[in-house]
Amino acid sequence: MAPPPLFFQSPIRYMRYASHQYPAIYWSVVIGAISPVIVFGAPYIRKKLGYENSPRIPMTYPRE
């Protein structure tokens, strides 16, 4: 059995190894790395798809 690959020597091979040996940790890191892109990209995508922001909730009781 070959020793596990080192990350800095072959990152693609190590990611493939980690996805098979430690899937929960691997996908947690992948989703965590993609989240900043989603945070900044989601409003732009929503706007392009035609979604509108919901109206703000009133903070006071309306007067007659």
N, C-alpha and C positions, 0 to 999 in steps of 0.2 A: 504494500500500500504506500502510495506516495505521500510525502508530507503536505500539509495544507499550503497553498500558495500565499506569499506575502503580498500585502496590499500595494506597497510602493514599487515592487518589481513588476507586477502584472495586475493592474487594477480591474480589468474586465474579467480576467480569469478568477480573481478573488471574489468579485461580485457574484459570478455564477456559482462558485463554491458556497458562498454565504447564503445565497437564495435557496440552495438545497439543504444545507446543514442547519441553518437558523432562519427559517422563513418569517417568523413573527418579528424578529429584530430587523431583518432585512427590509421588510415592507414598512415597518415603522419609520426607519431612516429614510426610505424613498418618499413616503408621504410627507414626512417632516421637511424634507428638502424641497419638495414641490409647493408647500403651503405658502411661502412668500409670493410666489408667482401667482397663485390663485387669489390671494388677498388683493393684490394690485390689479390683476387682470379681470376679476369678476365684474366690477362695476362697468367696465368698458364693454364686456361681452353682453351683459344685461341690457345696456343701452342700445347696442347694435341689434339685439333680438326684439326690441320694442317694449321691454318691460318698463313700467313707470314706478317710481317710488310711491308708497301708500301715503295718504294725507296724515299729517301729524295729529296725534291725539290731543284734544283740548286739555289744558291744565286747569281751567276754571269752568264754573257752571255758566252756560250761556244766559245772558240777560234777555228779558222780553222786550 
